[in-house]
Amino acid sequence: MPTSNKHDPETEKWDHGFVEVNNIRMHYVSAGSGPLVLLLHGFPEFWYSWRHQIPVLSQKFRVIAPDLRGYNKTDNPPRVEDYSASNLIGDVVGLIRKLGVDGEKVILVGHDWGGAIAWMVAMFQPQVIERLIILNVGHPGVRNRKGFLDFDQMQRSWYMFFFLMPDVPEEVLSRNDFEFLRKMAFDTATRKEAFGEDDIEKYVSMWKEPGALAGAINYYRAVTNSEYWRQLGKPRDFPAIKAPTLQIWGEDDPFLGTQLTEGTEEFIDAPYRLEFIPNCSHWVQQEAPDEVNALILDFLNDPSP
């Protein structure tokens, strides 16, 4: 059963807890009551990336924002194979089953890698999803067509090749008090005022957790494997998404181009909305919290999206 304790003072009424799921100990933050909303963060972040969404959504929903496998206070298994797609899916489904009401469907929200996991859960475990909200990451079917086969996107995704190297990325990213990673994360923001010094230091503190960088980078090593390269550009059957879906995209994303939204509706057998946010980069829910919160609430308040 999950255990919890009151969090640090700056997080006000939010609770921190731990739960055993899928052979790891997972840390999460929770707030509010009502239908369950699960917020999945991306690279190189942790639950804190949802700090602007938790207080708004928790007024109407029970919100849970976990640290994903490998991040912050959640266990970071050392083997690359521990970060397989099946394990990432199993973590989320296990968390829902442990913390949710029996048989409850959730509103699943994911950004970046959290969005990639959310797509996979919606495809392969559709029975747990009520609605799906994806921020700045393409559907796997679209990425298969437009990822490394698109020259512009290939240039944007240079770091993925770098991350496939053993050990070197961890050393480079942590050098000079994480100077490279700071620039990669915070200097790429369009609305740089979104990240204050306190915010940046919280991220740096998380990166300093033992094994945290290796865990985060192992996502790329595990999924961008030989099978991935063999299937690139080939027609593939992806289970249709059955849940109403909202996709939000910061237009200035330097890592993932807007072309990764093209044709998404082909993979969704349910109502689908695509919303672009101008003057906003990859870190969309932190740079444009008011816009993102309004879009999410509008989508969730619509009885027939």
SULTAMO-V792153 format. One record per helix or strand of 3 or more residues. SS is the DSSP state (a for helix, b for strand). FROM is the first residue (numbers start at 1). TO is the last residue. If there is no record, write none. Layout:
# SULTAMO-V792153
ss=SS from=FROM to=TO
ss=SS from=FROM to=TO
This chain:
# SULTAMO-V792153
ss=b from=3 to=6
ss=a from=9 to=11
ss=b from=15 to=21
ss=b from=24 to=31
ss=b from=36 to=40
ss=a from=47 to=57
ss=b from=62 to=66
ss=a from=80 to=83
ss=a from=85 to=99
ss=b from=106 to=111
ss=a from=113 to=124
ss=a from=126 to=128
ss=b from=129 to=135
ss=a from=140 to=146
ss=a from=151 to=156
ss=a from=158 to=163
ss=a from=168 to=187
ss=a from=192 to=194
ss=a from=197 to=207
ss=a from=212 to=223
ss=a from=226 to=231
ss=b from=244 to=250
ss=a from=258 to=261
ss=a from=264 to=267
ss=b from=272 to=277
ss=a from=284 to=287
ss=a from=289 to=301
